[in-house]
């Protein structure tokens, strides 16, 4: 069951590069975003790769660093995505955080289920919910 919304952010893709084309395309994407996590303002930078399947569906994994005025956290996650009719991509998956910052330690050991969108102009938006 989904619990409380713990993350909301908006950002921009900063780098895209093709890692391989055979046996399937693998693309790496780096983004920067700002928003709130557990009500605390933050900025994050992350990089993920996606395998593009022959069906057009995607599977990807990523990691990143999140910074607040109180300190930081790292994250790793994975998800599945698909192109949308507006030229963007929608991903759904789960991310796992690690932090020693007291106000962020609640995230340690829980799954945060996310919705991540990239539009045709490389703008990103994401929201995450605690998975109970």
Secondary structure, DSSP 8 states (H G I E B T S, - for coil): -EEEEEEEEEEEEEEEEEEE-SSSEEEEEEEEEEEEETTEEEEEEEEEEEEE-TTS-EEEEEEEEEEETTEEEEEEEEEEEEE-TTS-EEEEEEEEEE--STTTGGGBT--EEEEEEE-TTSEEEEEEEEE-
